[in-house]
């Protein structure tokens, strides 16, 4: 018996995926269970190794925390470039056992393409199991591959490697990286086509980087301008987020829905042209993602099972 909430969330996602034109955008939330560092731990370690003063607790938890992070990462890179990239590559370049079914459910589905801002190779590894091996890494983002029918994977901020070359290293993390990638580089033009014309499902994302926010806002304006000149239905964009709760001190500190914060989030994403679908978070791993995409897998006729996919199932058992 399918949980009614899971079905209610999955059905609009299923509609987008069935178009055959939908892009899957994976954020760092998908990799949390694989024990890669989150941005707070990463920056603390970068500051320690590069001899830079870390962010204060106030800066880490402020509304401008991402801007502080990007700026301080720039300081780390300038102060000790070798140590900066050594940490990024040795930590995120490690290919770990993917003990999260969501990766495999997502890779079995007929997405037009896969995008990620993550550095770790988990999406690449899950794609290899499904024989989706067309992996494209910043700055080599060939937009034409999206329509070639091979479900390409795009690492739009770069891909960490255990063996790396400092002379040719490109990972988009620090302030100057975003400037080169978005304001001067290929990422903005690459995203323009996707965000204007393709439906997108965002998973494990918050979309807080200023350069990315600017790209999303420009997309909304472009779509309005296109609509002024011809009939145009903007591509639908959906982000999966957990429901928010708070303790109500007036009612014996019971946990109640936090509609104020949810409304703030909805306003934020609505301005970016994105609709929120909320699920009830049951654990820190957000296992509802598995339930949602497991259900979707059951609704879409699958191609014959790949040998590596079967081997993965045997390994799990």
C-alpha positions as CSV (number, residue, x, y, z in Angstrom):
1,X,0.0,0.0,0.0
2,X,1.5,3.3,-1.1
3,X,1.6,6.1,1.4
4,X,-0.9,8.7,0.1
5,X,1.5,11.6,0.8
6,X,4.2,9.9,-1.2
7,X,1.8,9.4,-4.1
8,X,0.6,13.0,-3.9
9,X,4.2,14.2,-4.2
10,X,5.3,11.7,-6.8
11,X,2.5,12.2,-9.3
12,X,3.5,15.7,-10.5
13,X,7.1,14.6,-10.7
14,X,6.0,11.6,-12.7
15,X,4.2,13.9,-15.2
16,X,7.4,15.9,-15.8
17,X,9.5,12.8,-16.2
18,X,7.1,11.2,-18.6
19,X,7.6,14.1,-21.0
20,X,11.0,12.7,-21.7
21,X,12.4,16.2,-21.6
22,X,13.0,16.6,-17.9
23,X,16.3,17.5,-16.3
24,X,17.3,16.1,-12.9
25,X,19.4,18.6,-10.7
26,X,21.1,16.9,-7.8
27,X,22.4,18.9,-4.8
28,X,24.7,18.0,-1.9
29,X,21.7,16.7,0.2
30,X,21.8,13.5,-1.8
31,X,25.4,12.9,-0.8
32,X,25.1,13.5,2.9
33,X,24.5,9.9,3.8
34,X,27.8,9.1,2.0
35,X,29.6,11.1,4.7
36,X,31.1,13.9,2.5
37,X,31.6,17.1,4.5
38,X,28.9,19.7,4.4
39,X,29.9,23.3,3.6
40,X,30.4,24.4,7.2
41,X,32.8,21.5,8.0
42,X,34.5,22.0,4.7
43,X,35.2,25.7,5.3
44,X,36.4,25.1,8.8
45,X,38.9,22.5,7.6
46,X,40.0,24.8,4.7
47,X,40.6,27.6,7.0
48,X,42.6,25.4,9.4
49,X,44.8,24.0,6.6
50,X,45.2,27.3,4.8
51,X,45.9,29.4,7.9
52,X,42.8,31.6,7.5
53,X,40.6,32.9,10.3
54,X,37.3,30.8,10.2
55,X,33.9,32.2,10.1
56,X,32.3,33.2,13.4
57,X,29.2,31.3,14.6
58,X,27.2,34.5,13.8
59,X,28.5,34.5,10.2
60,X,28.0,30.8,9.7
61,X,24.3,31.0,10.8
62,X,23.4,34.4,9.2
63,X,21.2,34.9,6.2
64,X,24.3,35.9,4.2
65,X,26.2,32.7,5.2
66,X,26.7,31.5,1.7
67,X,28.3,34.9,0.7
68,X,30.6,34.7,3.7
69,X,31.5,31.1,2.7
70,X,32.4,32.0,-0.9
71,X,34.5,35.0,0.2
72,X,36.4,33.1,2.9
73,X,37.0,30.2,0.5
74,X,38.6,32.8,-1.8
75,X,40.9,33.8,1.0
76,X,41.9,30.2,1.6
77,X,42.6,29.6,-2.1
78,X,44.8,32.7,-2.3
79,X,46.7,32.0,0.9
80,X,47.6,28.3,0.1
81,X,46.4,27.1,-3.3
82,X,48.1,23.7,-2.9
83,X,46.5,22.8,0.4
84,X,43.2,24.2,-0.8
85,X,42.9,21.9,-3.8
86,X,44.5,19.0,-1.9
87,X,41.7,19.0,0.6
88,X,39.0,19.3,-2.0
89,X,40.3,16.5,-4.2
90,X,41.3,14.0,-1.5
91,X,38.0,14.4,0.3
92,X,35.5,14.8,-2.5
93,X,37.4,12.8,-5.1
94,X,37.0,9.6,-3.1
95,X,34.6,7.2,-4.8
96,X,32.5,5.7,-2.0
97,X,30.1,2.8,-2.0
98,X,26.7,4.2,-2.9
99,X,24.5,2.9,-0.1
100,X,21.7,5.2,-1.1
101,X,19.0,3.8,-3.4
102,X,17.9,7.2,-4.5
103,X,20.9,7.5,-6.8
104,X,20.0,4.2,-8.5
105,X,16.3,5.0,-8.8
106,X,17.1,8.4,-10.4
107,X,19.5,6.8,-12.9
108,X,17.0,4.2,-14.0
109,X,14.5,6.9,-14.9
110,X,14.3,8.5,-18.4
111,X,15.6,11.9,-17.5
112,X,16.8,14.0,-20.5
113,X,20.0,14.9,-18.6
114,X,21.5,15.0,-15.1
115,X,23.0,18.2,-13.5
116,X,24.9,18.6,-10.3
117,X,26.8,21.3,-8.5
118,X,28.5,18.6,-6.3
119,X,32.2,17.7,-6.6
120,X,32.0,14.1,-5.6
121,X,31.7,11.3,-8.2
122,X,28.6,9.6,-6.8
123,X,26.4,10.6,-9.7
124,X,29.0,9.5,-12.2
125,X,29.3,6.1,-10.4
126,X,25.6,5.6,-10.3
127,X,25.4,6.5,-14.0
128,X,28.1,3.9,-14.8
129,X,25.9,1.2,-13.2
130,X,23.1,2.1,-15.6
131,X,25.5,2.5,-18.5
132,X,24.9,6.3,-18.6
133,X,28.5,7.1,-19.1
134,X,28.5,10.5,-20.9
135,X,30.0,12.6,-18.2
136,X,30.7,16.3,-18.9
137,X,32.8,18.4,-16.5
138,X,33.1,22.2,-16.3
139,X,34.2,24.0,-18.3
140,X,33.5,21.4,-21.1
141,X,29.6,21.7,-21.0
142,X,28.4,20.9,-24.4
143,X,24.7,21.9,-24.4
144,X,24.0,20.0,-27.7
145,X,24.6,16.7,-25.9
146,X,21.3,17.1,-24.1
147,X,19.3,16.4,-27.2
148,X,21.4,13.4,-28.3
149,X,19.4,10.9,-26.3
150,X,22.2,9.5,-24.1
151,X,21.1,11.1,-20.8
152,X,24.4,13.0,-20.2
153,X,25.7,13.9,-16.8
154,X,27.0,17.5,-16.2
155,X,29.2,18.5,-13.4
156,X,28.6,22.2,-13.8
157,X,31.0,23.2,-10.9
158,X,33.7,20.6,-11.7
159,X,34.5,17.1,-10.5
160,X,37.0,16.2,-7.8
161,X,39.6,13.6,-8.6
162,X,41.9,11.5,-6.4
163,X,44.7,12.2,-8.9
164,X,44.6,15.8,-10.0
165,X,46.7,18.5,-11.7
166,X,47.1,21.8,-9.9
167,X,48.0,23.6,-13.1
168,X,44.7,22.8,-14.8
169,X,42.5,22.7,-11.7
170,X,39.0,24.1,-11.9
171,X,36.4,23.7,-9.1
172,X,33.8,26.4,-8.7
173,X,33.8,27.2,-5.0
174,X,35.5,30.5,-4.3
175,X,34.4,34.0,-5.2
176,X,36.7,34.3,-8.3
177,X,35.5,30.8,-9.5
178,X,31.9,32.0,-9.6
179,X,33.0,35.2,-11.4
180,X,34.8,33.2,-14.1
181,X,32.1,30.5,-14.4
182,X,29.0,32.6,-14.3
183,X,29.8,36.2,-15.2
184,X,32.6,35.6,-17.6
185,X,32.2,31.9,-18.4
186,X,30.0,29.2,-19.9
187,X,27.8,28.2,-17.0
188,X,25.3,31.1,-17.4
189,X,24.8,30.4,-21.1
190,X,24.5,26.7,-20.5
191,X,21.9,27.2,-17.7
192,X,20.0,29.7,-19.8
193,X,18.9,27.0,-22.3
194,X,18.0,24.5,-19.6
195,X,16.2,26.8,-17.3
196,X,14.2,28.6,-20.0
197,X,13.2,25.6,-22.1
198,X,13.4,22.4,-20.0
199,X,11.4,21.2,-17.0
200,X,13.7,20.6,-14.0
201,X,13.4,18.7,-10.8
202,X,15.7,19.9,-8.0
203,X,16.7,17.3,-5.3
204,X,18.9,17.9,-2.3
205,X,19.3,21.5,-3.2
206,X,18.8,24.9,-1.5
207,X,20.0,27.1,-4.5
208,X,21.6,29.7,-2.3
209,X,24.7,30.7,-4.3
210,X,24.3,34.4,-5.5
211,X,25.5,33.7,-9.0
212,X,23.1,30.8,-9.4
213,X,20.2,32.9,-7.9
214,X,21.0,35.6,-10.5
215,X,20.8,33.0,-13.3
216,X,17.4,31.8,-12.1
217,X,16.0,35.3,-11.8
218,X,17.2,36.1,-15.3
219,X,15.5,33.0,-16.6
220,X,12.1,34.2,-15.2
221,X,12.6,37.6,-16.9
222,X,13.6,36.0,-20.2
223,X,10.5,33.7,-20.1
224,X,8.3,36.8,-19.6
225,X,9.9,38.6,-22.5
226,X,9.5,35.5,-24.7
227,X,5.8,35.3,-23.7
228,X,5.3,38.9,-24.8
229,X,6.3,38.0,-28.3
230,X,4.7,34.6,-28.8
231,X,2.6,32.0,-27.0
232,X,4.9,30.4,-24.6
233,X,4.4,28.0,-21.6
234,X,7.3,28.4,-19.2
235,X,9.0,25.1,-18.4
236,X,8.0,23.8,-15.0
237,X,10.6,23.7,-12.2
238,X,10.0,21.8,-9.0
239,X,12.1,21.5,-5.9
240,X,11.7,18.9,-3.2
241,X,11.9,20.2,0.4
242,X,10.9,18.9,3.8
243,X,8.0,20.3,5.7
244,X,9.1,22.8,8.4
245,X,8.1,22.6,12.1
246,X,8.7,24.5,15.3
247,X,8.1,24.0,19.0
248,X,5.1,25.9,20.3
249,X,5.9,27.2,23.7
250,X,2.3,28.1,24.3
251,X,1.1,24.5,23.9
252,X,3.4,22.6,26.2
253,X,6.2,22.9,23.6
254,X,4.6,20.5,21.2
255,X,5.9,20.4,17.6
256,X,3.6,22.3,15.1
257,X,3.9,23.2,11.4
258,X,6.0,26.4,10.9
259,X,3.8,28.1,8.3
260,X,5.7,31.4,8.6
261,X,9.0,29.9,7.5
262,X,7.3,27.8,4.8
263,X,5.7,30.9,3.4
264,X,9.0,32.7,3.3
265,X,10.6,29.8,1.5
266,X,7.7,29.6,-1.0
267,X,8.1,33.4,-1.7
268,X,11.8,32.9,-2.2
269,X,11.5,30.1,-4.7
270,X,8.5,31.5,-6.5
271,X,10.6,34.6,-7.4
272,X,13.0,32.1,-9.0
273,X,10.2,30.4,-10.9
274,X,10.3,27.3,-8.9
275,X,7.4,25.4,-7.2
276,X,7.9,23.6,-3.9
277,X,6.7,20.1,-3.2
278,X,7.0,19.2,0.5
279,X,7.5,15.9,2.2
280,X,7.4,14.9,5.9
281,X,11.0,14.4,7.0
282,X,11.2,11.1,9.0
283,X,15.0,10.9,9.5
284,X,18.3,12.8,8.9
285,X,18.9,10.9,5.7
286,X,15.6,12.1,4.2
287,X,14.7,8.5,3.3
288,X,11.4,9.8,1.8
289,X,13.4,10.6,-1.3
290,X,13.8,6.8,-1.7
291,X,10.1,6.2,-1.2
292,X,9.1,8.9,-3.7
293,X,11.4,7.8,-6.5
294,X,11.0,4.1,-5.7
295,X,7.2,4.7,-6.4
296,X,8.0,6.6,-9.6
297,X,10.2,3.7,-10.8
298,X,7.3,1.3,-10.3
299,X,5.1,3.5,-12.5
300,X,7.4,3.8,-15.5
301,X,8.1,0.8,-17.8
302,X,11.8,0.0,-17.3
303,X,14.3,-1.1,-19.9
304,X,15.8,-4.5,-19.5
305,X,18.0,-4.7,-16.3
306,X,21.6,-4.0,-16.9
307,X,24.2,-6.4,-15.7
308,X,25.8,-3.9,-13.4
309,X,22.4,-3.0,-12.0
310,X,21.8,-6.6,-11.1
311,X,25.2,-6.8,-9.5
312,X,24.4,-3.8,-7.4
313,X,21.2,-5.5,-6.1
314,X,23.3,-8.6,-5.2
315,X,25.9,-6.5,-3.4
316,X,23.2,-4.8,-1.4
317,X,21.7,-8.1,-0.3
